[in-house]
Amino acid sequence: MQTSGIVAREGSPQIALYLSGRRHAGENLAELLQKRPSDLSPPIQMSDALSANWTGEFERIVAKCLAHARRQFTELEAAFPAECARVLDALAEVYRHDAQTTQMTSCERLAYHRAHSDEVMTRLREWIAEQFRERLVEPNSSLGRAFAYMLKHWDGLTKFLTVAGAPLDNNLCERVLKLAVLNRKNALFYKTQRGASTGDCLMSVIQTCAVNHVNVWEYLLAVVTNERAVGRDPTAWLPWQYAEHQGQMRAA
C-alpha cells in the first residue's frame, strides 16, 4: 500500500489530501491533473528525484527538492566534514535569503533570489565540478554520488532562480505526510481498501484543520451538529470559514 499526500493552496487557506492504494504518487498526480483545465499555465511539480513521483504524461514545470539533496550531505558530514560543510554552508545561505522573501510577491521573490542566491549556487556548481575535474573525489564514493546527484538534477534544484513561485523544497508536503506515517505505525495500516479510503478522508479533514490553525474537535462537533446545513451548502462549512457561517446562522 502507498499513501500519497497533496497540499493544495489557494491564497491563504490550505487543503491537505491523502490517497492510499496500490499506486504511487506520480500516478495519482497524473490522474488528478487530467481533470485540470487545459487553458491554465503548466503547474510546478515539486518532489525528490524518485522515479515513482514522475510518472504520467502531462505538461509541467519540473522542480526538485533542495532539502532532499541537502540531506545526503548531512548524512555524510561526519565522514567528509570539509566537503559537506562547503555544500551545507552554501545551501544555508540560500535558505536565509528565502526567509527574507516571505512578504514578497512571487515575482519579487524571484528577483531577490536572482540578485542574492544565483551567485551562491553558481559558485557551488563550479566547485562541485572542480572536485570531479581535479579528481579530488572518487565518483563511486558516497560523496561522489551525492555530488553527482546535485549536478544531474541541477536545473530542477535551482528552479527557484528561473520560475516565479517555485519553492526550494517539498517540506510542506513532507510535514503533512507525517500524519499518515504515524497513523500507519499506530494502527498497522488498514485491513481493506475501504478502510484506507475512510482513513484518508478523516486524515484529510484533521490535517486541513491543523494547517489552517482550526481546532479540530470544535470543527468536527460543529459539522456533526449542523449536518443538514452542511449538506445544503458544504462550501460554507470549510474549516477556514465555518465559524463565520455559524455566527451568521446565530444572528439570523
C-alpha positions in Angstrom: 0.0 0.0 0.0 1.2 3.5 -0.8 -0.1 6.8 0.6 0.2 10.0 -1.4 -0.1 13.4 0.2 -1.2 16.5 -1.7 -1.3 20.1 -0.3 -3.4 22.5 -2.3 -3.2 26.2 -1.6 -5.5 29.0 -2.9 -4.4 32.2 -1.3 -4.2 31.7 2.5 -6.3 28.6 3.0 -4.6 25.2 2.5 -6.2 21.8 1.9 -4.4 18.6 2.8 -5.5 15.5 0.9 -4.5 11.8 1.3 -4.9 8.9 -1.1 -4.0 5.3 -0.2 -3.8 2.4 -2.6 -1.6 0.4 -4.8 -0.5 3.3 -7.0 2.5 5.6 -6.5 2.3 9.4 -6.0 3.2 10.1 -9.7 0.3 8.0 -10.9 -2.2 9.7 -8.6 -1.0 13.1 -9.5 -1.2 12.3 -13.2 -4.9 11.2 -12.8 -5.6 14.4 -10.8 -4.0 16.7 -13.4 -6.1 15.1 -16.2 -9.0 17.0 -14.7 -7.2 20.3 -14.8 -8.4 22.9 -17.3 -6.1 22.8 -20.3 -6.0 26.6 -20.7 -4.2 27.0 -17.4 -0.4 27.5 -17.3 1.7 24.4 -16.6 1.8 23.5 -12.9 5.1 23.4 -10.9 5.6 19.8 -9.7 8.0 19.7 -6.7 9.4 16.4 -5.5 12.6 14.5 -5.0 14.0 12.6 -7.9 12.4 9.2 -7.1 11.1 7.9 -10.4 7.7 6.8 -8.9 6.9 10.5 -8.4 7.4 11.4 -12.1 5.1 9.1 -14.0 2.3 10.4 -16.3 2.4 12.4 -19.5 1.4 16.0 -18.9 2.9 19.4 -19.3 4.6 20.5 -16.1 7.5 22.6 -14.7 9.9 20.2 -13.0 11.3 21.4 -9.7 13.4 19.1 -7.5 13.6 19.3 -3.7 16.7 21.0 -2.4 16.1 19.6 1.1 16.5 16.0 -0.3 19.8 16.9 -1.9 20.9 18.6 1.3 20.1 15.6 3.4 22.7 13.5 1.6 25.4 15.8 2.8 24.1 16.0 6.4 24.3 12.2 6.5 27.9 12.3 5.2 29.1 15.2 7.3 31.0 13.0 9.8 33.0 11.2 7.1 33.6 14.3 4.9 33.4 17.3 7.2 35.2 19.9 5.0 33.4 19.0 1.7 30.0 18.7 3.2 30.4 22.0 5.1 31.1 23.7 1.8 27.8 22.5 0.4 25.7 23.0 3.6 27.0 26.5 4.1 26.0 27.5 0.6 22.5 26.0 0.9 22.1 27.6 4.3 22.8 31.0 2.7 20.2 30.3 0.1 17.6 29.4 2.8 18.5 32.6 4.7 17.8 34.6 1.5 14.5 32.8 1.1 13.5 33.7 4.6 13.7 37.4 3.6 11.1 36.9 0.9 8.0 35.8 3.0 6.3 39.1 2.4 7.2 39.4 -1.2 5.2 38.6 -4.3 6.3 35.6 -6.4 8.0 37.9 -9.0 9.7 40.0 -6.2 10.9 36.8 -4.6 12.3 35.6 -8.0 14.2 38.8 -8.5 15.6 38.7 -4.9 16.9 35.2 -5.4 18.4 36.1 -8.7 20.2 39.0 -7.1 21.4 37.2 -4.0 21.2 33.4 -4.5 22.2 33.0 -8.1 25.9 33.7 -7.5 25.9 31.4 -4.4 24.6 28.4 -6.5 26.8 29.2 -9.5 29.9 29.1 -7.3 28.7 25.8 -5.7 28.2 24.2 -9.0 31.6 25.2 -10.3 33.2 23.9 -7.1 31.5 20.5 -7.4 32.5 20.2 -11.0 36.1 21.0 -10.0 36.1 18.2 -7.4 35.5 15.7 -10.3 37.7 17.5 -12.8 40.7 17.6 -10.4 40.0 14.0 -9.2 39.6 15.2 -5.7 36.6 12.9 -5.1 36.0 9.3 -6.1 32.9 9.3 -8.4 31.7 6.0 -7.0 32.1 7.0 -3.3 29.2 8.1 -1.2 30.4 11.7 -1.5 30.8 11.4 -5.3 27.3 10.1 -5.7 25.9 13.0 -3.6 27.8 15.4 -5.8 26.6 13.6 -9.0 23.0 13.8 -7.8 23.4 17.6 -7.4 24.8 18.1 -10.9 22.4 15.7 -12.6 19.3 17.4 -11.1 20.7 21.0 -11.1 18.1 22.5 -13.3 15.3 21.2 -11.1 17.1 22.0 -7.8 17.6 25.7 -9.0 14.1 26.2 -10.4 13.5 28.9 -7.8 16.1 31.0 -9.8 14.1 30.8 -13.1 10.4 30.4 -12.3 8.3 32.7 -10.1 6.7 30.8 -7.2 8.9 27.7 -7.4 9.6 26.6 -3.8 13.0 25.5 -2.5 11.8 22.1 -1.3 8.9 19.8 -0.7 8.9 20.2 3.1 5.3 21.4 3.2 4.0 18.1 1.9 6.6 16.1 3.9 5.2 17.6 7.1 1.7 16.6 6.0 2.8 13.0 5.3 3.9 12.6 8.9 0.3 12.1 10.0 0.0 9.2 7.6 3.2 7.7 8.8 2.1 8.0 12.5 -1.3 6.5 11.7 0.3 3.6 9.8 2.7 3.0 12.7 -0.1 3.1 15.4 -2.8 1.2 13.5 -0.6 -1.2 11.5 -2.3 0.4 8.5 -5.7 -0.9 7.2 -7.4 -4.2 6.7 -9.2 -3.2 3.5 -9.1 -0.6 0.7 -12.4 0.8 2.0 -10.9 1.2 5.4 -7.9 3.0 3.9 -10.2 5.4 2.0 -12.2 6.2 5.1 -9.0 6.8 7.0 -7.8 9.1 4.2 -11.0 11.2 4.4 -10.6 11.6 8.2 -6.9 12.4 8.0 -7.6 15.0 5.2 -10.1 16.8 7.4 -7.9 16.7 10.5 -4.8 17.8 8.8 -6.6 20.5 6.8 -7.8 21.9 10.1 -4.3 21.7 11.5 -2.6 23.6 8.7 -5.3 26.3 8.9 -5.0 26.6 12.7 -8.5 25.5 13.3 -9.5 23.5 16.4 -10.2 20.0 15.0 -12.6 18.9 17.8 -14.7 22.1 17.6 -14.8 21.9 13.9 -16.0 18.2 13.8 -18.5 18.9 16.5 -19.9 21.8 14.5 -20.2 19.7 11.3 -21.9 16.9 13.1 -24.3 19.2 14.9 -25.2 21.0 11.7 -25.4 18.0 9.5 -28.3 19.2 7.3 -26.9 22.7 6.9 -23.6 21.2 5.8 -25.3 19.0 3.3 -27.1 22.0 1.8 -24.0 24.2 1.5 -20.7 22.3 2.0 -18.6 25.2 0.8 -19.8 27.4 3.7 -18.5 24.8 6.2 -14.9 24.5 5.0 -12.6 24.7 8.0 -11.4 28.2 7.4 -14.9 29.7 7.1 -17.3 27.6 9.2 -17.0 29.8 12.2 -18.2 32.9 10.3 -21.1 30.9 8.8 -22.1 29.7 12.3 -22.1 33.3 13.5 -24.4 34.3 10.6 -26.8 31.4 11.4 -27.0 32.5 15.1 -27.6 36.1 14.1 -30.4 35.1 11.8 
